[in-house]
Every structure is written in C-alpha cells, then in structure tokens.
Amino acid sequence: MPAVRQLVLVLLLALVAALAAAPGALAHGSLVGSAPAAGQSVPDPPREVVLSFSDPLLGGGAAVVGADGRDRVSGEPRLDGRTLVVELGDALPDGEYEVRWQTTGSDGHPVSGVFSFTVGHGSTHAAADPAPHEEPPPAREGQRSSADAVALSALLTAAGTVVVGGTRWLLRHRRRGAGSGRGVPG
C-alpha cells in the first residue's frame, strides 16, 4: 500500500504544479502606461509617443492619427524590451489625436488598443478604449483565444501524461506484488 500512497502524492504534486503554472501560461502582456497618457492634454506637441508594457515585446507598431485622418508617425517604431517608441513627424498642430497600437508579446499573442490625447487647449475627450484588448476580440463571452487554447491544451496533455504514466506504474507494481506472493490472501 505504500506504493499507492506514493503514486497519489506524486499525482497531487503534479496537479498542484500544473495549476500553479496555468495563470502564467495563460497571461498576456498589457499596456501599463504611455506618454502622453490616455486622455491627457499636453500644452506642447510631443516629438514621440512612448508605450510601456508589462512584458517584453517581440514586435509592434502604432499610428497617431489626427482629426484630418492623417497618420503622424515618421519612420519605424523602436522596440526596447517592454517599451515601444514611435517618432512623430512635424510638430503636431493643436487638436485631438488617437493612438492606435498593436504589439506581439513574448508569449506570441497579439494585443492592441486605442487611446487619445490632446495637444494645446482643445477639449479633452476620454480615451476611446484605454484598456488593451486581445486580437481578435472573442465572438462571445467566455470564449478563449487560440493562444489560451494552445496553453491549456499543453497543460492538459502534461497532466494526462502524468496520470497515464502513474497508472501504468501502479499496474506494473501490483503485478510484481501478486507474482511474489505478496498481496495474495493467505
């Protein structure tokens, strides 16, 4: 019977480890700050927009669009760890600007969002969508993204492998015990 207890202990430890790893496997990077900030009114035109994220970036880009519909970004964005920097062209005239960004985090999952800021003394509107959202947005509540499904599938496969391996081990152990005379009622 000690072998059965050992197997149960190993399976419980594997389950605890799998559950502890699940939140990290299913987490995605998110926007944690920007300069200018969402909804901020700045007196002078910024020369760049800096976006800061919770996790390192594999790629990304942004558009800074004014009321005229023109993208004000000049050149390629710069990635530096958890930061995405987009240089702006000519000095922005007074008015409201929308920042539309999309990044790929270290987990390979695309995340995007939109927010606005104002230059000068124009009216400040709340950010259009200050919170990032996953791409593509879920079709309905509770539906997982494909990256979440892959992570969950890998987690379940690992747990299943531990259970199947443990069951095989237990059956082999019992067969050996039955062949040696142990476990046979006397």
CORWOJO-V656278 format. One record per residue. RES is the residue in three letters. SS is DSSP state (2 for helix, 1 for strand, 0 for the rest). Layout:
res: {RES,RES}
ss: {SS,SS}
//
This chain:
res: {MET,PRO,ALA,VAL,ARG,GLN,LEU,VAL,LEU,VAL,LEU,LEU,LEU,ALA,LEU,VAL,ALA,ALA,LEU,ALA,ALA,ALA,PRO,GLY,ALA,LEU,ALA,HIS,GLY,SER,LEU,VAL,GLY,SER,ALA,PRO,ALA,ALA,GLY,GLN,SER,VAL,PRO,ASP,PRO,PRO,ARG,GLU,VAL,VAL,LEU,SER,PHE,SER,ASP,PRO,LEU,LEU,GLY,GLY,GLY,ALA,ALA,VAL,VAL,GLY,ALA,ASP,GLY,ARG,ASP,ARG,VAL,SER,GLY,GLU,PRO,ARG,LEU,ASP,GLY,ARG,THR,LEU,VAL,VAL,GLU,LEU,GLY,ASP,ALA,LEU,PRO,ASP,GLY,GLU,TYR,GLU,VAL,ARG,TRP,GLN,THR,THR,GLY,SER,ASP,GLY,HIS,PRO,VAL,SER,GLY,VAL,PHE,SER,PHE,THR,VAL,GLY,HIS,GLY,SER,THR,HIS,ALA,ALA,ALA,ASP,PRO,ALA,PRO,HIS,GLU,GLU,PRO,PRO,PRO,ALA,ARG,GLU,GLY,GLN,ARG,SER,SER,ALA,ASP,ALA,VAL,ALA,LEU,SER,ALA,LEU,LEU,THR,ALA,ALA,GLY,THR,VAL,VAL,VAL,GLY,GLY,THR,ARG,TRP,LEU,LEU,ARG,HIS,ARG,ARG,ARG,GLY,ALA,GLY,SER,GLY,ARG,GLY,VAL,PRO,GLY}
ss: {0,2,2,2,2,2,2,2,2,2,2,2,2,2,2,2,2,2,2,2,2,2,2,2,2,2,0,0,0,0,1,1,1,1,1,0,0,0,0,0,1,1,0,0,0,0,0,1,1,1,1,1,1,0,0,0,1,1,1,1,1,1,1,1,1,1,0,0,0,0,1,0,1,0,0,0,0,1,1,1,0,0,1,1,1,1,1,1,0,0,0,0,0,0,1,1,1,1,1,1,1,1,1,1,1,0,0,0,0,1,1,1,1,1,1,1,1,1,1,0,0,0,0,0,0,0,0,0,1,1,1,1,1,1,0,0,0,0,0,0,0,0,0,0,0,2,2,2,2,2,2,2,2,2,2,2,2,2,2,2,2,2,2,2,2,2,2,2,2,2,2,2,2,2,2,2,2,2,2,0,0,0,0,0,0,0}
//
